[in-house]
Amino acid sequence: MSGERPARVGLIGGGVIGGGWAARFCLAGSDVTVFDPDPEAERKLAEVFANARRALAGLHPDSRPAEGQLRVVTRLEDALDGAGFVQESLPEQEDLKIRVLAAADALLPPEVVIGSSTSGLLPTRLQSAMKHPERLTVGHPFNPVYLLPLVELCGGEKTAAETIGLASTIYESVGMHPLHVRHEIDGFIADRLLEAVWREALHMINDGVATVEEIDRAIHMGPGLRWSLMGTFLIYRVAGGEAGMRHFMSQFGPALKLPWTKLEAPELTDELLNRIVDQSDAQAGEASIRELEQLRDDGLVAILSALRDMDHGAGRYLPPSA
Ligand SMILES: NC(=O)c1ccc[n+]([C@@H]2O[C@H](COP(=O)([O-])OP(=O)(O)OC[C@H]3O[C@@H](n4cnc5c(N)ncnc54)[C@H](O)[C@@H]3O)[C@@H](O)[C@H]2O)c1
């Protein structure tokens, strides 16, 4: 097994996340073959690639690697043929993933590592029908995969330690930051945190105390700006002032018992869903998804460039330049 950037990558599923993986590897120089039965897959991938090229041109104006070749196929075996690494990004359905991962496992030489993009399904379940379960790891990325460096690695009961090591070096070879989730837990680390924020947001909409737009402003006008520089713990250490973390904990810790937050998610009733969708439509106005992606990407490129200048955090993990 080799942990260098694979010359050829096989992708299973080419939607939002599979498209992001395709751009991440292809724009770093790997040849990528995507298996996706969607007749619109080629058009959607071309649009993701257009935005990814635009973003990477902002990040590396003078020195981008020669792109690999992108192919879209409708047979699994054609996507896996000659692949040195495989990433699965199927819809989040356990049965489907188990079935297709077992089929891919039967077609691939045993040394090829398979990463799964699942947002929270357990790898022990995903590898349960594989003949070579040791080669599977969760490799959970963040959207847009072609810009954000974080990828959470989580092995199942039968995953080999070597697989985690190899997958780490493969993801690093395309500029990513692997975070090893050492315990197999539902939702891994980042989605547990994100779900807590999301659940509270849904409660506030359900209770009619804030709109989609107000909640988003509460994030991106304040705490969201800090999160690209420091995580919750370093931010709260600083917030404790000279008295430090112990002081911060004693000042704000008791509020955790009040509690401000609600642990049970609200029921996703039709009324709540309609309220969210209507408010989200009003918030987005005329902007298309591709335009919103460009707005997001322009901001991320600016932030990543600033972090690169500071030699800090995510600025140390960028898609490769030439
Ligand atoms: N969207 C996100 O922000 C995000 C972030 C991290 C991880 N994930 C995870 O990534 C995975 C994919 O999510 P997504 O958002 O890209 O979903 P998506 O619906 O955009 O894409 C899924 C793709 O899989 C294709 N597909 C369906 N059945 C297939 C089959 N049998 N064989 C091959 N392809 C098939 C679909 O045509 C579609 O293009 C999920 O496991 C999800 O949890 C999503």
The ligand as a Tripos MOL2 file, in Angstrom:
@<TRIPOS>MOLECULE
LIG
   44    48     1     0     0
SMALL
NO_CHARGES

@<TRIPOS>ATOM
      1 N1        -23.5420   17.4930    1.9780 N.am      1 LIG1
      2 C1        -22.6940   17.6440    2.9740 C.2       1 LIG1
      3 O1        -22.4920   18.7580    3.4750 O.2       1 LIG1
      4 C2        -21.9060   16.4690    3.5100 C.ar      1 LIG1
      5 C3        -20.7410   16.7310    4.2570 C.ar      1 LIG1
      6 C4        -19.9480   15.6590    4.6710 C.ar      1 LIG1
      7 C5        -20.3130   14.3590    4.3650 C.ar      1 LIG1
      8 N2        -21.4670   14.1330    3.6640 N.ar      1 LIG1
      9 C6        -21.7770   12.7400    3.3500 C.3       1 LIG1
     10 O2        -21.4000   12.4960    2.0100 O.3       1 LIG1
     11 C7        -22.2550   11.4950    1.4400 C.3       1 LIG1
     12 C8        -22.8930   12.0390    0.1650 C.3       1 LIG1
     13 O3        -23.6390   13.1790    0.4950 O.3       1 LIG1
     14 P1        -23.9900   14.2770   -0.6120 P.3       1 LIG1
     15 O4        -24.3840   15.5060    0.1570 O.co2     1 LIG1
     16 O5        -22.9070   14.3600   -1.6360 O.co2     1 LIG1
     17 O6        -25.2970   13.6300   -1.2640 O.3       1 LIG1
     18 P2        -25.8650   13.8730   -2.7470 P.3       1 LIG1
     19 O7        -27.2790   13.4510   -2.7120 O.co2     1 LIG1
     20 O8        -25.5190   15.2440   -3.2150 O.co2     1 LIG1
     21 O9        -25.0150   12.8580   -3.6430 O.3       1 LIG1
     22 C9        -25.2100   11.4690   -3.6560 C.3       1 LIG1
     23 C10       -24.8790   10.9810   -5.0560 C.3       1 LIG1
     24 O10       -24.8940    9.5660   -5.0580 O.3       1 LIG1
     25 C11       -25.4930    9.1550   -6.2790 C.3       1 LIG1
     26 N3        -26.0250    7.8020   -6.1150 N.ar      1 LIG1
     27 C12       -27.2200    7.4120   -5.6310 C.ar      1 LIG1
     28 N4        -27.3060    6.0600   -5.6400 N.ar      1 LIG1
     29 C13       -26.1320    5.6070   -6.1370 C.ar      1 LIG1
     30 C14       -25.6120    4.3170   -6.3770 C.ar      1 LIG1
     31 N5        -26.3170    3.2100   -6.0920 N.pl3     1 LIG1
     32 N6        -24.3680    4.2260   -6.8850 N.ar      1 LIG1
     33 C15       -23.6330    5.3350   -7.1590 C.ar      1 LIG1
     34 N7        -24.0780    6.5860   -6.9430 N.ar      1 LIG1
     35 C16       -25.3220    6.7140   -6.4390 C.ar      1 LIG1
     36 C17       -26.5780   10.1860   -6.5570 C.3       1 LIG1
     37 O11       -26.9270   10.2040   -7.9400 O.3       1 LIG1
     38 C18       -25.8840   11.4690   -6.1070 C.3       1 LIG1
     39 O12       -25.1860   12.1090   -7.1650 O.3       1 LIG1
     40 C19       -23.2730   11.1280    2.5310 C.3       1 LIG1
     41 O13       -22.8210    9.9970    3.2120 O.3       1 LIG1
     42 C20       -23.2410   12.3470    3.4420 C.3       1 LIG1
     43 O14       -23.5850   12.0330    4.7730 O.3       1 LIG1
     44 C21       -22.2480   15.1500    3.2070 C.ar      1 LIG1
@<TRIPOS>BOND
     1     1     2 1
     2     2     3 2
     3     2     4 1
     4     4     5 ar
     5     4    44 ar
     6     5     6 ar
     7     6     7 ar
     8     7     8 ar
     9     8     9 1
    10     8    44 ar
    11     9    10 1
    12     9    42 1
    13    10    11 1
    14    11    12 1
    15    11    40 1
    16    12    13 1
    17    13    14 1
    18    14    15 2
    19    14    16 1
    20    14    17 1
    21    17    18 1
    22    18    19 2
    23    18    20 1
    24    18    21 1
    25    21    22 1
    26    22    23 1
    27    23    24 1
    28    23    38 1
    29    24    25 1
    30    25    26 1
    31    25    36 1
    32    26    27 ar
    33    26    35 ar
    34    27    28 ar
    35    28    29 ar
    36    29    30 ar
    37    29    35 ar
    38    30    31 1
    39    30    32 ar
    40    32    33 ar
    41    33    34 ar
    42    34    35 ar
    43    36    37 1
    44    36    38 1
    45    38    39 1
    46    40    41 1
    47    40    42 1
    48    42    43 1
@<TRIPOS>SUBSTRUCTURE
     1 LIG1         1 GROUP 0 **** ****
